[in-house]
Amino acid sequence: MIVSNFPDFSNSKKRVVFMEKNGIYLAWGYADTLEKAKDITETGAWLCAKDIEEEPKGLELTLEQIAEKFNVPVDKIKIKK
């Protein structure tokens, strides 16, 4: 999760939150993945927490798929940036 002590999530960190109690989120100290949390016993308390928003996945297409979609030969396709 993303944790912070500020409602606008300034100075936020990625942490493994394991509990919420009375509006306080408890997380394994300095662990940003479950794998790293396995060996950590230190904890931290945070006032705010939210789920990590996943990055939108890009679209991958082959030239053949583009050619079929637009009904043009593959050798006539030019990719611009």
Backbone as numpy.savetxt, mean C-alpha at the origin, in Angstrom:
# Nx Ny Nz CAx CAy CAz Cx Cy Cz
-0.86 -1.17 8.60 -1.70 -0.01 8.60 -0.81 1.23 8.60
-1.41 2.35 8.30 -0.75 3.64 8.43 -1.16 4.21 9.78
-0.20 4.60 10.59 -0.49 5.13 11.92 0.12 6.52 12.09
-0.49 7.29 12.96 -0.01 8.64 13.24 -0.62 9.09 14.56
-0.06 10.11 15.13 -0.66 10.73 16.30 -1.44 11.99 15.92
-1.61 12.21 14.61 -2.31 13.38 14.11 -3.44 12.96 13.18
-4.63 13.54 13.32 -5.77 13.16 12.47 -5.54 13.34 10.98
-4.65 14.27 10.59 -4.37 14.46 9.15 -3.29 13.49 8.66
-2.85 12.60 9.53 -1.84 11.57 9.24 -0.49 12.15 8.82
-0.21 13.37 9.29 1.14 13.90 9.09 2.09 13.09 9.97
3.32 13.02 9.56 4.33 12.23 10.28 3.87 10.79 10.49
3.27 10.21 9.47 2.73 8.86 9.59 3.80 7.80 9.33
3.51 6.61 9.81 4.40 5.45 9.65 3.57 4.24 9.24
4.21 3.29 8.59 3.58 2.01 8.29 3.95 1.05 9.41
2.93 0.49 10.07 3.18 -0.41 11.19 2.19 -1.56 11.19
2.56 -2.66 11.87 1.68 -3.81 12.04 0.87 -3.56 13.31
-0.40 -3.17 13.14 -1.29 -2.90 14.27 -1.93 -4.22 14.68
-1.87 -4.53 15.98 -2.43 -5.79 16.44 -3.63 -5.60 17.35
-3.93 -4.34 17.72 -5.02 -4.16 18.66 -5.46 -2.70 18.69
-6.76 -2.50 18.91 -7.30 -1.17 19.18 -8.04 -1.28 20.50
-7.73 -0.38 21.43 -8.40 -0.39 22.73 -8.60 1.05 23.17
-9.86 1.37 23.48 -10.21 2.71 23.96 -9.70 3.82 23.03
-9.77 3.57 21.73 -9.36 4.58 20.75 -7.88 4.72 20.53
-7.09 3.84 21.11 -5.64 3.84 20.92 -5.26 2.57 20.15
-4.40 2.74 19.15 -3.97 1.61 18.32 -2.60 1.14 18.78
-2.48 -0.14 19.06 -1.21 -0.72 19.49 -0.57 -1.45 18.32
0.71 -1.20 18.14 1.43 -1.77 17.00 2.79 -2.28 17.46
3.30 -3.26 16.71 4.65 -3.74 16.98 5.62 -2.64 16.59
6.53 -2.31 17.50 7.48 -1.22 17.27 8.37 -1.46 16.06
8.42 -0.51 15.19 9.31 -0.48 14.03 9.07 -1.58 13.01
8.01 -2.37 13.16 7.73 -3.44 12.19 6.70 -2.94 11.18
7.08 -2.97 9.91 6.13 -2.55 8.88 5.60 -3.73 8.06
6.01 -4.95 8.42 5.47 -6.16 7.79 5.28 -7.23 8.87
4.43 -8.20 8.58 4.22 -9.30 9.52 5.51 -10.09 9.74
6.28 -10.25 8.69 7.55 -10.99 8.80 8.49 -10.31 9.79
8.60 -9.00 9.73 9.47 -8.27 10.66 8.92 -8.29 12.08
7.60 -8.37 12.22 6.97 -8.33 13.54 7.21 -9.61 14.34
7.59 -10.70 13.67 7.76 -11.98 14.36 8.78 -11.92 15.49
9.83 -11.16 15.32 10.91 -11.13 16.31 10.89 -9.89 17.19
9.85 -9.07 17.08 9.80 -7.81 17.83 8.88 -7.95 19.03
9.33 -7.46 20.17 8.48 -7.46 21.37 8.11 -6.04 21.80
8.82 -5.04 21.29 8.50 -3.65 21.60 7.19 -3.27 20.94
6.44 -2.39 21.60 5.19 -1.91 21.03 5.17 -0.39 21.03
4.26 0.14 20.24 4.04 1.58 20.20 2.55 1.84 20.21
2.16 2.99 20.73 0.75 3.36 20.78 0.53 4.58 19.88
-0.56 4.54 19.13 -0.86 5.58 18.16 -2.31 6.03 18.32
-2.56 7.31 18.07 -3.91 7.85 18.20 -4.77 7.61 16.96
-4.16 7.47 15.82 -4.89 7.32 14.56 -4.31 6.16 13.75
-5.19 5.45 13.07 -4.75 4.36 12.19 -5.74 4.21 11.05
-5.23 3.82 9.88 -6.10 3.55 8.74 -5.45 2.48 7.88
-6.30 1.80 7.10 -5.79 0.78 6.20 -4.91 1.41 5.14
-3.95 0.66 4.67 -3.08 1.11 3.59 -3.86 1.05 2.29
-3.86 2.16 1.58 -4.53 2.18 0.28 -3.59 1.57 -0.75
-4.11 0.58 -1.44 -3.28 -0.09 -2.44 -3.08 0.80 -3.65
-1.89 0.72 -4.20 -1.59 1.43 -5.43 -2.43 0.84 -6.56
-3.00 1.70 -7.40 -3.73 1.15 -8.54 -2.78 0.35 -9.44
-3.25 -0.78 -9.89 -2.41 -1.61 -10.74 -2.44 -1.06 -12.16
-1.28 -1.10 -12.80 -1.19 -0.63 -14.17 -1.79 -1.65 -15.12
-2.02 -1.23 -16.31 -2.59 -2.09 -17.33 -1.46 -2.57 -18.24
-1.36 -3.87 -18.39 -0.35 -4.44 -19.28 -1.05 -5.08 -20.47
-0.64 -4.66 -21.66 -1.20 -5.20 -22.89 -0.07 -5.59 -23.83
-0.31 -6.58 -24.65 0.64 -6.93 -25.69 0.31 -6.11 -26.94
1.27 -6.00 -27.82 1.00 -5.32 -29.08 -0.10 -6.03 -29.86
-0.15 -7.34 -29.73 -1.18 -8.11 -30.42 -2.57 -7.75 -29.90
-2.70 -7.55 -28.59 -3.99 -7.16 -28.02 -4.41 -5.77 -28.50
-3.46 -4.87 -28.57 -3.77 -3.53 -29.06 -4.18 -3.58 -30.52
-3.42 -4.34 -31.32 -3.74 -4.46 -32.75 -5.13 -5.03 -32.96
-5.49 -6.05 -32.18 -6.81 -6.66 -32.31 -7.91 -5.67 -31.91
-7.68 -4.96 -30.83 -8.69 -4.01 -30.34 -8.96 -2.90 -31.35
-7.89 -2.39 -31.98 -8.04 -1.26 -32.90 -8.03 -1.67 -34.37
-7.99 -2.98 -34.60 -8.06 -3.52 -35.96 -6.99 -2.91 -36.88
-5.74 -2.94 -36.37 -4.59 -2.48 -37.17 -3.49 -3.52 -37.09
-2.63 -3.57 -38.08 -1.51 -4.51 -38.02 -0.52 -4.12 -36.92
0.10 -5.12 -36.31 1.06 -4.88 -35.23 2.18 -3.97 -35.70
2.66 -4.15 -36.91 3.79 -3.33 -37.39 3.41 -1.87 -37.67
2.15 -1.53 -37.58 1.70 -0.15 -37.77 1.47 0.59 -36.45
1.71 -0.09 -35.34 1.49 0.52 -34.02 2.78 1.23 -33.59
2.61 2.48 -33.18 3.73 3.28 -32.65 3.32 3.72 -31.25
4.18 3.49 -30.28 3.91 3.85 -28.89 4.53 5.20 -28.58
3.71 6.14 -28.07 4.18 7.46 -27.67 4.17 7.56 -26.15
5.03 8.36 -25.63 5.01 8.65 -24.18 4.41 9.99 -23.95
